[in-house]
Amino acid sequence: MLRSRSKNKQADKTKNQQLQNFDYQFIDELKSMPVFISLDDNKNYLNELFKDCSDFVIREFQIEHSSKALLFFIDGMVNTEFVNEAMKALMILEGEEQQLDRIIEMTLPVSQVQKSSEYGTLLMSMLSGDAGLIVDGNKEALMMGIRGMEKRSIQEPETESVIRGPREGFVENLRTNTSMVRRKLKTPRLKMKPMILGRESNTNIVISYMEDLADPNLVEEVLCRLEKIDIDAVLETGYLEEFIQDSAYSPFPQVQYTERPDVVASALLQGRVGILVDGTPFVLIVPFIFAEALHSSEDYYERFQIMTLIRWLRYSLLILSLLTPGLYVAFTTFHQDLLPTSLLLSVAASREAIPFPAVVEAFIMEATFEALREAGIRLPKTIGSAVSILGALVIGQAAVQAGIVSAPMVIVVSLTGIASFTIPRFNAAIAVRILRFPIMFAAATFGLFGILVCVMLILGHMANLRSFGIPYLSPYGPLSSNDLKDVLIRAPWWAMKNRPAYMSVQDSIRLGDEASNEIKEQGGQRGMSIEHNNKNKGDVQ
């Protein structure tokens, strides 16, 4: 019995390997399959290849006074009006038009037309939304760029809303996204390198960078890491992020993602590289440092004085979000003598009827808050916000009245949650939320000493991280004093002459001297004196 089962398992394993080998052989054969000269052979091959595919459309028609032609496309991915115009232009030919070059030059009303002699490129183009045309007697086929897929309109991204700044965000269409970046940077030095990943999805990917700024070694490293990915499908940029990051097990994000074209354009001007993926509005930016997690695009659109204060506020709230529950547990468990007497008596009175220790109380409230946060995200927008806010108030009040948690713990958890919302980058806020729990456990075990050890371990881990070779704590470590003017503070634009020193770029100067020198010398841009004639030309009677 055992032998028969082992034989069956071995046979199934061999069969699966044969099927996988057959799939790879079929894909390789498809990429090298030439276009047949005979139109009937091409028609039979396509019908067999797309058997049981209801969205595949193939149309055979007669070119007037000439040979037959074959038009094929995927329904719903092409513009049918352009398809009809192309067929009409071919059907009413008056001469013996059969050569593809003359058809391209004199007949087809399509601006984007390419030739292909093998089915791999032809079908890849068709599955991306183009229409294929095969004329009898030719060894090549035409790919007509007449895509007409439905797409979402350009709107302001909800995850990165601003008061002052552009109101446009990326969509799921790759070409729309590249055009939005191109509108920000109107220069031929903005490069868009194409790539296809995913054995089954064949997802189009574009690597964007500034040729005169980005380090060629960085661009080569990005391409190398992407080329190593061999996966069935790439459906979102999160697939790529987990493959290309330097430290796979770190909770801290090492790749930035954004929905805003202005953020991508700003990053490219710093020498970074953008990765755009078809089918998702999120664009990856590498390398990424932790200081960028506390930056918002609006920081550079408002006055630098208020933005500097807001950055200080974000740093304070980041520390508050990470350490507040742990500090509360440590003070109430080990270090009551560090609290003022009146505050200690108030906390002790509120905790008198609580059956749980402070750490259990903290874990209960933190888990409840995270559950409410997740419920507010997953529920429909019309009721999601109401559930998250009212749920927190109702559950918190009910828990206090029932004697399960104390009122100070509800206040601590609420402040912690609000503080975490102020972190501009959602993936960085997730890391803070994760690390909050081991800090609470360390505080319950060793008090303030445990919190100190956890913070030291976190800082040591962050100092050891790299993002495509860039130290994660730059410009703090290694220290770059010139770059602190755009990290600790938000210096005015006329004071930020150089690009970040931690980035290896080909041109470090981004600002001219004339305007900035005048502003520094005069305290502002005064220019030529302007005389205003304030004399009244006539008295009003």
Buried (B, 14 or more C-beta within 10 A) or exposed (E): EEEEEEEEEEEEEEEEEEEEEEEEEEEEEBEEBEBBEEBEEBBEBBEEBBEEEEEBBBEBEEBEEBBBBBBBBBEEBBBBEBBEBBBEBBEEBEEEBBEBEEBBEEBBEBEEBBBBEBBBBBBBBBBBBBBBBBBBEBEBBBBBBBBBEEEEEBEBBEBBEBEEBBEBBBBBBBBBBBEBBBEBBEEEEBBBBEBEBBEEBBBBBBBBBBEEBBBEEBBEBBBEBBEEBEBEBBBBBBBBBEBBBBBEEBBBBBBBBBBBBBBBBBBBBBBBBBBBBBBBBBBBBBBBBBBBBBBBBBBBBBEBEEBBEBBEEBBEBBEBBBBBBBBBBBBBBBEEEEBEEEEBEBBEEBBEEBEBBBBBBBBBBBEBBBEBBEBBEEBEEEEBEEBBEEBBEEBBEEBBEEEBBBBBBBEBBBBBBEBBEBBBBBBBBBBBBEBBBBBBBBBBBBBBEBBEEBBEEBEEBBEEBBBBEBBBBBBBEEEBEEBBBBBBBBBBBBBBBBBBBBBBBEEBEBBEEEEBEBBEEEEEEEEEEEEEEEEEEEEEE
